[in-house]
Every structure is written in structure tokens, then in C-alpha cells.
């Protein structure tokens, strides 16, 4: 585990300390939880992107012989 140094506005830090105390945790734990959430969202996006690219490579993109045109799509 790495240690980091953050610069935080005094008023923000006081509010975070109060929140941590209310939740029975520490500021460090709140920051770690926030970072873990950010990383998990990033991982989920990356995994979804890889799955989409894999699907795009595996599919033929066959539209079943349909020839779409503007008039048919917009019922003109």
C-alpha cells in the first residue's frame, strides 16, 4: 500500500472529519473507499469496452439482406 499526500481546503477537511466520525470510520478509510470506487468504475468501463470490441470482431454484421434507405426509415 502506498502513502500519498493531499492538499485539502481546511473547511472541507473539517466536514470530512465530521462525516468520518458520524460513520465510525477515518478520513483515510473514506479516501481509500472513494479511490476504490473510482478504480472499480474504471475497470468496469474498460471491461465493457473490451467486450464490445470483442463482439464487434466476432460478428459478421449481417443485416439479413435488408437494404435500409432514408425513406423507409422515416416512413416518408
Buried (B, 14 or more C-beta within 10 A) or exposed (E): EEEEEEEEEEEEEEEBEEEBEEEEEEBEEBBEEEEEEEEEEEEEEEEEEEEEEEEEEEEEEEEEEEEEEEEEEEEE
